[in-house]
Amino acid sequence: QTLSVIAFSQGPGLGPCLRTGATVARALASYLDIPLVGVNHCIAHLEIGKLKTGAKDPITLYVSGGNTIVSAFDSGRYRVFGETLDIALGNCLDVFAREAGLRQKLGMPFGAIVEKLATKGRKLISLPYTVKGMDMSFSGLLTAVVNLLKKGEYKMEDLCYSLQETAFSMVSEVTERALAHTEKREVLLTGGVAANKRLQSMVKSIAEEHDAEFCVVPSEFAIDNGAMIAWAGVLAYTHGVVTPVEKSFVRLRWRLEEVEVPWIK
């Protein structure tokens, strides 16, 4: 089948990974003599979530290993209502799992291992809960739970349970505030951590309390995937967006609200 355009993740993200993808994308676009479209990785997560769930105009909680953002569309762009001030929620779970020496099984992310252990936890341990205005901080939470881990006074299941409950309550609080402020009728959960059933349950409860529809991206599209980059590229290209080769440099800190979104009216 004939290709019309080459889409690639231009940012945000890790430099070596982004540059590898961008280099291949430029080469293919040049060889095939077709346009190039640089896609914002965060917007790709939002758009694949909307495509697969049918959500039209949601408040979105995007949680992954690299990002934790509460956003909604307004006046031509996605607007950030709240975000992490330091590390992402997914990174917090991953680092704890590594510090705990949890073994990563084939095809199972560290977050899924923490989730499985958390279902067996019964004791809620007091941990730092940091929400500043509409923003969140997970570094203090991570430090505290790792310190408790090293002391060896609590069961692993209780540590995982308490870590999840605290972190998920923080993002849920900010999501609920944004939902109440905007009065949106949909709440979308997307990103790699969206596959967590406990987080789904908490965000769903918030949506129901505000008479909003709860939407969650299917698990196969929750983690980073090529389909989301392709779909965001299609949306951009069919609305007149192309990226000249000389402007296709990667953008490690390309913020969500910096991107114009012409495909939403």
Backbone bond lengths (Angstrom), bond angles and torsions (degrees), N, CA, C in turn:
res aa  C-N    CA-C-N  psi(-1)  N-CA   C-N-CA  omega(-1)  CA-C   N-CA-C  phi
1 Q - - - 1.456 - - 1.532 109.48 -
2 T 1.324 117.09 138.81 1.457 122.09 -176.39 1.524 111.59 -71.44
3 L 1.327 116.07 133.87 1.459 121.61 176.38 1.518 109.62 -87.63
4 S 1.334 115.79 141.19 1.463 120.76 179.26 1.520 112.44 -103.93
5 V 1.334 116.66 -27.24 1.462 120.63 -174.31 1.526 109.10 -158.23
6 I 1.323 116.31 151.65 1.464 122.33 174.64 1.525 108.06 -109.95
7 A 1.327 116.87 120.34 1.464 121.89 177.48 1.527 109.14 -106.57
8 F 1.324 116.34 144.44 1.463 120.55 178.32 1.521 109.46 -146.87
9 S 1.318 115.72 156.62 1.462 120.94 177.73 1.522 108.73 -78.24
10 Q 1.329 115.96 112.91 1.461 121.44 -177.27 1.528 111.72 -91.47
11 G 1.317 116.65 -15.02 1.455 121.58 -180.00 1.518 109.39 152.56
12 P 1.323 117.89 172.29 1.464 127.42 -6.61 1.525 110.95 -77.72
13 G 1.328 115.99 169.41 1.455 119.20 179.13 1.514 111.98 157.58
14 L 1.325 115.37 -164.62 1.460 122.15 -179.19 1.526 109.94 -84.09
15 G 1.325 115.89 132.44 1.454 121.81 -175.11 1.521 115.73 -51.63
16 P 1.335 119.17 -53.79 1.472 119.99 -177.49 1.528 113.02 -58.71
17 C 1.325 116.58 -40.51 1.466 120.35 -179.81 1.526 110.81 -67.10
18 L 1.334 115.93 -47.39 1.462 120.25 -179.24 1.525 111.40 -62.91
19 R 1.327 116.78 -42.23 1.469 119.85 -178.02 1.519 112.05 -66.29
20 T 1.320 116.77 -35.63 1.467 119.74 177.45 1.523 110.55 -62.84
21 G 1.336 116.09 -47.89 1.459 120.17 179.19 1.514 112.39 -63.67
22 A 1.332 116.42 -41.71 1.466 120.64 -178.94 1.523 111.34 -65.27
23 T 1.321 116.49 -38.81 1.466 120.41 179.86 1.527 111.09 -63.78
24 V 1.321 116.34 -45.17 1.467 120.76 178.47 1.528 110.25 -64.31
25 A 1.338 116.63 -41.95 1.467 120.86 -179.15 1.526 111.13 -62.59
26 R 1.330 117.15 -44.25 1.471 120.64 178.49 1.528 110.87 -61.44
27 A 1.326 115.65 -43.33 1.464 120.04 -178.76 1.527 111.07 -62.80
28 L 1.329 116.69 -44.09 1.462 120.55 -179.93 1.528 111.45 -65.81
29 A 1.333 116.02 -44.60 1.463 119.90 -179.55 1.524 110.71 -62.43
30 S 1.327 116.13 -39.55 1.467 120.47 179.40 1.526 111.10 -68.56
31 Y 1.325 116.12 -44.87 1.465 120.73 -178.11 1.528 111.65 -65.02
32 L 1.336 116.22 -41.09 1.464 121.01 -177.72 1.527 112.46 -87.60
33 D 1.340 115.48 -9.27 1.466 121.83 -179.34 1.530 111.56 57.29
34 I 1.331 114.99 50.69 1.464 121.48 177.85 1.529 108.92 -129.62
35 P 1.346 117.75 161.93 1.470 121.16 -176.54 1.530 113.44 -65.36
36 L 1.314 113.54 159.80 1.456 123.55 179.45 1.528 108.19 -117.67
37 V 1.338 116.94 137.41 1.466 120.84 177.46 1.524 109.29 -130.44
38 G 1.331 116.10 117.51 1.457 121.20 175.20 1.517 110.09 -84.84
39 V 1.321 116.39 127.09 1.463 122.35 -174.38 1.528 110.59 -108.26
40 N 1.325 116.22 139.94 1.459 120.80 171.83 1.530 108.26 -77.75
41 H 1.318 115.99 122.38 1.463 122.16 -174.79 1.532 112.23 -57.99
42 C 1.325 116.88 -40.25 1.470 120.84 -178.55 1.527 110.84 -66.60
43 I 1.325 115.91 -44.28 1.463 119.73 179.12 1.526 110.45 -63.28
44 A 1.330 116.81 -34.66 1.464 120.02 177.82 1.530 110.94 -60.82
45 H 1.335 117.23 -40.61 1.466 120.55 176.87 1.530 110.81 -63.16
46 L 1.319 116.80 -41.64 1.463 120.40 179.83 1.525 111.19 -65.26
47 E 1.324 116.08 -44.85 1.462 119.70 -174.89 1.530 112.72 -71.61
48 I 1.327 118.06 -35.74 1.464 118.47 177.59 1.526 109.88 -69.04
49 G 1.335 116.07 -32.94 1.464 119.68 176.25 1.516 111.38 -64.01
50 K 1.324 116.22 -43.31 1.465 120.51 178.77 1.526 111.10 -66.24
51 L 1.329 116.31 -41.19 1.467 120.28 -179.59 1.523 111.58 -62.11
52 K 1.325 116.76 -46.10 1.464 120.50 -173.61 1.521 113.71 -80.38
53 T 1.340 117.55 -17.00 1.467 119.64 -179.67 1.524 112.86 -108.63
54 G 1.326 116.65 -16.96 1.458 119.86 -176.93 1.516 113.65 84.38
55 A 1.331 117.51 6.20 1.466 120.60 178.36 1.528 109.90 -63.70
56 K 1.317 116.22 141.94 1.464 121.09 -176.59 1.531 112.94 -106.51
57 D 1.322 116.32 -48.65 1.465 119.95 -174.84 1.529 109.54 -144.76
58 P 1.330 116.88 68.25 1.467 119.51 -172.98 1.521 114.81 -92.98
59 I 1.320 115.11 162.03 1.460 121.42 156.31 1.521 104.31 -78.39
60 T 1.318 117.20 130.65 1.462 120.19 -176.01 1.518 111.75 -116.21
61 L 1.321 115.27 129.38 1.462 121.70 170.18 1.523 106.40 -103.24
62 Y 1.320 115.45 109.93 1.464 122.20 -178.84 1.521 108.18 -107.20
63 V 1.329 116.26 111.63 1.462 121.55 -175.70 1.525 110.08 -127.61
64 S 1.329 115.58 124.72 1.460 120.40 -178.19 1.519 109.40 -150.28
65 G 1.325 115.75 -169.93 1.457 119.93 178.39 1.513 113.37 -72.29
66 G 1.339 116.53 -20.58 1.456 119.96 -177.25 1.511 115.11 -116.41
67 N 1.339 117.22 -13.06 1.465 120.04 -175.34 1.528 111.78 -142.13
68 T 1.316 115.28 147.71 1.465 122.71 170.90 1.521 106.12 -142.26
69 I 1.337 116.27 103.12 1.460 121.69 -170.72 1.522 110.68 -138.67
70 V 1.326 116.24 135.60 1.464 122.68 170.06 1.524 106.44 -108.28
71 S 1.331 116.91 122.21 1.465 119.66 -173.53 1.517 111.59 -144.54
72 A 1.338 114.93 168.73 1.461 122.39 174.42 1.523 107.71 -157.14
73 F 1.319 116.09 157.47 1.465 120.53 -179.64 1.523 110.55 -84.61
74 D 1.345 114.90 137.92 1.464 120.13 175.25 1.524 109.14 -162.09
75 S 1.326 116.23 131.06 1.469 122.59 173.35 1.526 113.35 54.40
76 G 1.320 116.05 50.78 1.453 120.75 171.92 1.507 117.64 86.04
77 R 1.328 117.67 -3.07 1.466 121.09 -179.40 1.526 110.51 -146.27
78 Y 1.322 115.26 160.61 1.457 119.52 168.70 1.525 107.76 -79.87
79 R 1.326 116.06 132.29 1.463 121.44 -177.62 1.524 110.10 -109.35
80 V 1.320 115.98 136.13 1.461 121.46 -179.72 1.524 109.45 -87.40
81 F 1.327 115.95 122.78 1.463 121.19 176.99 1.525 111.24 -94.70
82 G 1.309 116.31 -30.02 1.457 120.78 179.10 1.514 109.83 -163.42
83 E 1.337 116.30 154.08 1.464 120.32 -178.43 1.521 109.83 -160.03
84 T 1.328 115.67 170.98 1.456 119.22 176.54 1.522 109.90 -73.34
85 L 1.311 115.33 145.33 1.460 121.26 177.57 1.522 111.68 -91.84
86 D 1.334 116.52 -11.16 1.468 119.17 -179.42 1.525 110.62 -140.94
87 I 1.322 117.99 -101.10 1.462 120.28 -178.20 1.527 110.63 -89.73
88 A 1.319 115.70 159.59 1.459 120.94 179.05 1.525 110.54 -81.81
89 L 1.323 115.83 159.20 1.463 121.18 -179.71 1.528 111.30 -59.79
90 G 1.325 116.74 -45.41 1.457 119.88 179.98 1.511 112.41 -62.13
91 N 1.325 116.38 -38.31 1.460 121.22 177.74 1.522 110.97 -65.25
92 C 1.323 116.29 -37.93 1.464 121.62 177.74 1.531 110.36 -59.15
93 L 1.322 116.71 -46.70 1.465 121.11 179.54 1.528 111.36 -66.25
94 D 1.328 116.53 -41.64 1.465 121.14 -178.27 1.525 111.91 -64.56
95 V 1.331 116.01 -45.59 1.467 119.95 -178.37 1.524 110.45 -64.56
96 F 1.327 116.55 -41.09 1.465 118.78 177.82 1.529 110.48 -60.66
97 A 1.323 116.55 -43.60 1.466 120.40 -179.21 1.529 111.02 -61.02
98 R 1.322 116.62 -40.42 1.468 119.95 178.87 1.527 110.94 -67.61
99 E 1.334 116.21 -43.27 1.464 120.40 178.90 1.528 110.76 -61.91
100 A 1.330 115.73 -33.26 1.466 120.67 -178.73 1.527 112.02 -80.91
101 G 1.336 116.59 -7.47 1.453 120.05 179.88 1.513 113.56 73.42
102 L 1.331 116.26 22.67 1.462 119.29 179.16 1.521 109.48 -69.04
103 R 1.299 116.36 137.96 1.457 120.95 -176.95 1.521 110.90 -88.07
104 Q 1.314 114.87 128.51 1.456 120.76 -179.53 1.524 109.59 -84.42
105 K 1.319 115.91 115.56 1.458 120.72 179.27 1.526 109.67 -79.83
106 L 1.318 116.04 158.94 1.455 121.68 -178.62 1.527 110.58 -57.30
107 G 1.330 115.73 122.24 1.454 120.35 177.41 1.517 114.91 79.40
108 M 1.335 118.59 1.61 1.465 121.30 -179.23 1.525 109.81 -113.96
109 P 1.331 118.52 114.17 1.469 121.29 178.04 1.526 110.94 -64.85
110 F 1.330 115.70 160.33 1.463 120.06 178.19 1.528 111.28 -57.89
111 G 1.335 116.06 -37.96 1.458 119.32 -179.64 1.513 112.66 -59.63
112 A 1.329 116.21 -35.91 1.464 120.57 179.52 1.526 111.29 -69.55
113 I 1.337 116.53 -31.92 1.464 120.58 177.44 1.527 109.72 -68.92
114 V 1.337 116.03 -43.22 1.468 120.46 176.69 1.529 109.81 -61.00
115 E 1.323 116.53 -42.69 1.468 120.99 179.69 1.530 111.28 -60.10
116 K 1.316 116.59 -43.68 1.469 121.00 -178.98 1.522 111.27 -63.05
117 L 1.331 116.73 -43.50 1.465 120.42 178.86 1.531 110.96 -67.98
118 A 1.332 116.34 -35.53 1.466 120.89 -177.95 1.526 111.85 -63.09
119 T 1.324 117.61 -29.38 1.468 120.16 -179.85 1.525 111.59 -65.90
120 K 1.338 116.75 -18.18 1.462 121.07 -179.82 1.530 112.06 -99.41
121 G 1.334 116.59 -1.78 1.459 120.45 179.59 1.518 111.64 -76.08
122 R 1.319 116.73 145.06 1.466 121.42 -178.99 1.529 112.69 -127.16
123 K 1.316 116.96 -19.33 1.466 120.87 -176.31 1.527 109.84 -107.69
124 L 1.343 116.55 122.89 1.465 120.99 177.71 1.524 108.69 -89.71
125 I 1.319 115.49 111.45 1.463 122.14 -178.21 1.529 109.23 -89.63
126 S 1.307 116.81 137.92 1.466 121.09 179.08 1.529 110.17 -69.20
127 L 1.334 115.88 123.38 1.463 122.40 -179.71 1.530 109.36 -133.64
128 P 1.331 118.52 158.79 1.472 121.12 -179.98 1.529 111.97 -58.34
129 Y 1.321 114.95 129.87 1.465 122.49 179.08 1.526 106.10 -117.79
130 T 1.332 116.67 106.25 1.463 120.08 -170.71 1.516 112.30 -119.66
131 V 1.325 115.64 100.43 1.458 122.77 171.73 1.522 106.44 -121.91
132 K 1.327 115.64 119.20 1.464 121.39 -178.37 1.516 108.57 -113.82
133 G 1.322 116.06 102.29 1.459 119.49 -174.13 1.515 108.96 67.15
134 M 1.338 116.09 -112.80 1.462 120.76 176.94 1.533 111.69 -110.31
135 D 1.319 116.74 8.97 1.460 120.38 -178.95 1.525 111.16 -109.99
136 M 1.330 114.88 161.15 1.460 121.48 -175.77 1.519 110.70 -125.82
137 S 1.326 115.80 156.43 1.459 121.55 175.48 1.524 108.47 -133.75
138 F 1.332 116.25 128.83 1.461 120.62 -177.47 1.529 113.07 -112.08
139 S 1.331 117.75 -7.40 1.467 119.79 -175.75 1.529 111.97 -66.89
140 G 1.336 116.86 -41.68 1.464 119.72 178.69 1.517 111.93 -66.24
141 L 1.321 115.80 -38.27 1.468 121.36 176.84 1.523 110.26 -61.31
142 L 1.325 116.30 -45.46 1.466 120.68 -179.92 1.525 111.23 -63.22
143 T 1.326 116.56 -45.93 1.470 120.37 179.74 1.526 111.05 -59.24
144 A 1.330 115.89 -43.85 1.465 120.49 -177.60 1.524 111.85 -64.43
145 V 1.325 117.19 -44.71 1.463 119.56 -176.85 1.531 111.02 -71.98
146 V 1.332 117.69 -32.23 1.470 120.46 176.15 1.528 110.10 -68.23
147 N 1.333 117.04 -39.16 1.468 120.48 177.48 1.529 110.97 -62.78
148 L 1.328 116.88 -41.36 1.467 120.22 177.36 1.526 110.78 -65.78
149 L 1.310 115.82 -36.73 1.464 120.83 177.64 1.526 110.46 -59.63
150 K 1.319 116.23 -45.10 1.465 121.14 -177.18 1.533 112.15 -68.57
151 K 1.333 116.59 -27.10 1.466 119.56 177.92 1.523 111.74 -72.53
152 G 1.323 116.29 -25.44 1.461 120.52 176.75 1.512 115.27 71.71
153 E 1.329 117.20 23.98 1.465 120.43 -176.41 1.530 112.96 -92.60
154 Y 1.323 116.96 -12.48 1.462 119.89 -175.92 1.525 110.84 -125.32
155 K 1.312 115.13 153.59 1.456 120.57 176.52 1.528 109.87 -68.97
156 M 1.324 115.80 148.03 1.457 120.51 179.14 1.527 110.96 -59.47
157 E 1.330 116.30 -39.17 1.464 120.47 -179.31 1.529 111.47 -62.03
158 D 1.335 116.68 -39.07 1.465 120.35 179.97 1.527 111.63 -71.53
159 L 1.321 116.89 -34.47 1.464 120.22 176.99 1.527 110.51 -66.16
160 C 1.327 116.44 -44.61 1.470 120.49 178.84 1.528 110.74 -63.72
161 Y 1.315 115.44 -42.92 1.469 120.71 179.37 1.529 110.92 -61.64
162 S 1.310 116.92 -46.56 1.465 121.46 -177.51 1.523 111.56 -68.63
163 L 1.326 116.46 -38.55 1.467 120.69 177.32 1.521 110.40 -61.59
164 Q 1.315 116.34 -48.10 1.464 120.50 179.40 1.521 111.91 -61.81
165 E 1.322 116.75 -49.85 1.464 120.38 -176.44 1.525 111.47 -59.50
166 T 1.320 116.57 -41.74 1.464 120.45 -178.64 1.526 111.22 -69.18
167 A 1.324 116.57 -49.96 1.463 120.63 -177.79 1.527 111.59 -64.47
168 F 1.326 116.39 -42.94 1.461 120.03 -178.23 1.528 111.61 -69.35
169 S 1.320 116.61 -32.57 1.469 119.68 176.96 1.525 110.58 -65.45
170 M 1.322 116.40 -35.96 1.462 120.58 179.47 1.527 111.49 -64.00
171 V 1.331 116.79 -49.87 1.469 118.77 -178.70 1.522 111.23 -69.77
172 S 1.325 116.36 -30.39 1.463 120.01 178.44 1.526 111.16 -68.29
173 E 1.334 116.28 -39.08 1.465 120.14 178.65 1.526 111.05 -61.21
174 V 1.320 116.56 -46.44 1.464 120.43 -178.63 1.530 110.63 -66.99
175 T 1.321 116.58 -38.78 1.467 120.40 177.73 1.524 110.73 -62.55
176 E 1.322 116.58 -42.39 1.464 119.91 -179.71 1.528 111.20 -65.63
177 R 1.316 117.44 -39.32 1.464 120.04 177.94 1.529 110.83 -61.71
178 A 1.332 115.96 -44.26 1.465 120.38 179.87 1.523 110.76 -64.72
179 L 1.320 116.09 -38.75 1.463 120.85 179.13 1.525 110.51 -64.72
180 A 1.320 116.98 -43.81 1.461 121.10 179.41 1.528 111.18 -65.02
181 H 1.324 116.24 -37.43 1.468 120.87 -178.75 1.527 112.03 -69.68
182 T 1.316 116.53 -43.88 1.469 120.57 -174.82 1.522 113.23 -87.30
183 E 1.338 116.00 -22.30 1.464 121.78 -176.47 1.532 111.98 58.17
184 K 1.323 115.57 35.94 1.463 120.46 174.98 1.525 109.20 -68.01
185 R 1.329 115.76 158.96 1.460 120.55 -177.65 1.522 112.63 -104.56
186 E 1.346 116.71 4.55 1.465 120.97 179.76 1.528 109.63 -139.91
187 V 1.329 115.40 146.50 1.466 121.75 173.01 1.523 107.16 -125.49
188 L 1.326 116.57 122.58 1.461 121.92 -179.33 1.524 110.13 -109.94
189 L 1.316 115.84 130.06 1.465 122.59 175.85 1.524 107.57 -109.22
190 T 1.338 116.93 121.58 1.459 120.10 -177.48 1.524 110.61 -143.10
191 G 1.334 116.54 171.43 1.464 121.46 -175.26 1.519 110.52 97.58
192 G 1.320 116.65 168.04 1.461 121.24 -174.67 1.514 115.39 -56.98
193 V 1.343 117.34 -38.99 1.468 120.80 -177.85 1.532 111.22 -73.58
194 A 1.332 117.28 -11.69 1.469 121.25 178.91 1.519 111.88 -62.19
195 A 1.332 117.53 -18.16 1.465 120.88 179.44 1.529 112.22 -73.52
196 N 1.335 117.41 -12.12 1.466 121.41 -178.09 1.531 110.60 -72.19
197 K 1.323 116.77 122.14 1.466 121.87 -175.29 1.524 112.50 -66.68
198 R 1.318 117.42 -35.05 1.465 119.73 179.69 1.523 110.61 -67.73
199 L 1.320 116.89 -42.24 1.463 119.96 177.32 1.525 110.08 -63.68
200 Q 1.316 117.07 -41.30 1.461 120.66 177.09 1.524 110.87 -57.17
201 S 1.327 116.09 -43.77 1.461 121.10 -178.63 1.528 111.60 -62.87
202 M 1.327 116.70 -42.01 1.463 120.69 -178.15 1.527 111.72 -68.43
203 V 1.326 116.64 -43.37 1.467 119.94 -179.27 1.530 110.31 -70.57
204 K 1.322 116.46 -35.09 1.466 120.03 177.07 1.526 110.83 -62.11
205 S 1.328 116.91 -40.21 1.471 121.02 178.83 1.521 111.06 -61.55
206 I 1.324 116.40 -40.34 1.462 121.10 178.07 1.527 110.33 -62.58
207 A 1.323 115.58 -46.78 1.464 119.92 -179.49 1.526 110.96 -59.34
208 E 1.316 116.12 -44.91 1.463 120.35 -178.42 1.521 111.94 -64.21
209 E 1.326 117.32 -36.85 1.464 121.01 179.28 1.525 111.87 -64.61
210 H 1.329 116.40 -25.57 1.466 120.93 -178.87 1.528 111.86 -107.51
211 D 1.338 115.64 17.49 1.473 121.36 179.07 1.522 112.16 54.28
212 A 1.321 116.31 38.46 1.462 122.00 177.82 1.525 109.23 -111.01
213 E 1.316 116.05 153.37 1.460 120.95 178.58 1.525 109.56 -81.56
214 F 1.326 116.48 134.07 1.458 121.13 177.99 1.523 109.66 -94.05
215 C 1.327 116.02 128.46 1.464 121.98 179.74 1.526 108.56 -127.35
216 V 1.322 116.53 134.09 1.467 120.04 177.44 1.521 108.77 -131.25
217 V 1.314 115.71 133.71 1.459 121.06 -179.37 1.535 109.24 -62.84
218 P 1.333 119.15 138.93 1.468 120.96 176.22 1.526 110.43 -56.58
219 S 1.322 116.54 145.34 1.464 121.00 -172.97 1.525 113.26 -57.33
220 E 1.347 117.45 -33.62 1.467 118.88 -179.00 1.525 112.72 -70.13
221 F 1.341 116.68 -15.93 1.460 120.94 177.60 1.531 111.71 -110.60
222 A 1.334 116.85 7.29 1.465 120.62 -179.23 1.527 111.03 -78.08
223 I 1.336 116.40 -45.11 1.459 119.90 178.52 1.528 109.60 -75.96
224 D 1.326 116.65 169.60 1.464 120.16 177.65 1.525 109.71 -57.27
225 N 1.329 116.29 133.62 1.463 120.25 -178.02 1.521 110.70 -152.53
226 G 1.319 115.86 156.51 1.455 120.91 -178.27 1.510 113.41 -68.40
227 A 1.337 116.81 -30.53 1.465 120.36 -177.44 1.524 111.56 -61.00
228 M 1.327 116.90 -38.23 1.468 119.09 -177.16 1.529 110.91 -69.58
229 I 1.335 117.01 -35.37 1.463 120.16 177.49 1.529 109.62 -68.99
230 A 1.325 115.85 -42.01 1.462 120.35 179.38 1.527 111.05 -62.13
231 W 1.335 116.55 -44.56 1.464 120.35 -177.84 1.528 111.26 -66.13
232 A 1.321 117.10 -43.90 1.466 119.90 177.63 1.523 110.28 -63.09
233 G 1.330 116.36 -35.77 1.459 120.27 176.94 1.515 112.35 -65.12
234 V 1.327 116.56 -40.81 1.471 121.20 177.32 1.527 110.38 -62.17
235 L 1.329 116.63 -46.06 1.469 120.62 179.86 1.526 110.75 -58.81
236 A 1.324 115.90 -45.70 1.464 119.92 -178.72 1.529 111.39 -66.81
237 Y 1.326 116.21 -47.66 1.468 120.68 -175.45 1.527 112.16 -64.12
238 T 1.325 116.83 -41.09 1.466 120.02 -179.25 1.525 112.48 -72.82
239 H 1.323 116.21 -5.60 1.467 120.13 175.73 1.529 110.96 -118.22
240 G 1.331 114.78 28.00 1.457 120.53 169.87 1.508 117.51 85.53
241 V 1.326 117.96 10.42 1.464 120.13 -178.61 1.529 110.33 -95.94
242 V 1.319 116.73 122.71 1.465 122.62 172.02 1.526 107.77 -134.42
243 T 1.321 116.26 157.47 1.461 121.26 -178.66 1.522 109.74 -116.49
244 P 1.329 118.29 109.62 1.467 120.13 176.12 1.525 110.10 -59.43
245 V 1.313 117.06 146.32 1.464 120.87 -177.83 1.525 111.42 -55.07
246 E 1.337 116.57 -39.64 1.467 119.72 -178.08 1.530 112.89 -68.55
247 K 1.336 117.03 -11.86 1.462 120.76 177.61 1.532 111.81 -114.21
248 S 1.322 115.94 16.82 1.468 119.84 -176.16 1.525 113.01 -94.40
249 F 1.333 116.95 17.99 1.465 120.39 176.25 1.529 109.53 -63.81
250 V 1.321 116.52 148.40 1.463 120.14 -176.77 1.528 110.07 -74.68
251 R 1.321 115.06 151.93 1.463 121.49 -177.18 1.525 108.27 -125.21
252 L 1.329 115.54 97.33 1.459 121.29 -173.15 1.524 112.95 -63.06
253 R 1.331 117.12 -30.30 1.468 120.98 -177.33 1.530 110.60 -123.36
254 W 1.299 115.85 49.69 1.464 122.65 -178.53 1.521 109.08 -80.99
255 R 1.320 116.33 102.90 1.456 120.64 -174.39 1.528 112.24 -74.81
256 L 1.302 114.01 149.74 1.461 123.04 -177.53 1.524 112.56 -54.34
257 E 1.326 116.44 -46.30 1.462 120.36 -173.55 1.527 113.27 -77.83
258 E 1.326 117.89 -2.80 1.460 121.18 177.37 1.529 112.31 -82.05
259 V 1.321 116.62 -11.31 1.462 121.42 -172.59 1.530 111.35 -98.42
260 E 1.312 116.82 124.96 1.460 120.80 173.48 1.526 108.95 -74.08
261 V 1.330 116.00 140.67 1.468 121.56 -175.29 1.531 108.86 -122.61
262 P 1.330 117.69 82.11 1.470 120.46 -174.40 1.523 114.65 -73.26
263 W 1.328 118.02 -13.89 1.467 119.37 -177.45 1.530 113.24 -82.45
264 I 1.330 117.36 -4.59 1.463 120.51 175.10 1.523 108.04 -112.08
265 K 1.301 116.54 125.58 1.471 121.26 -178.92 1.523 111.03 -104.22
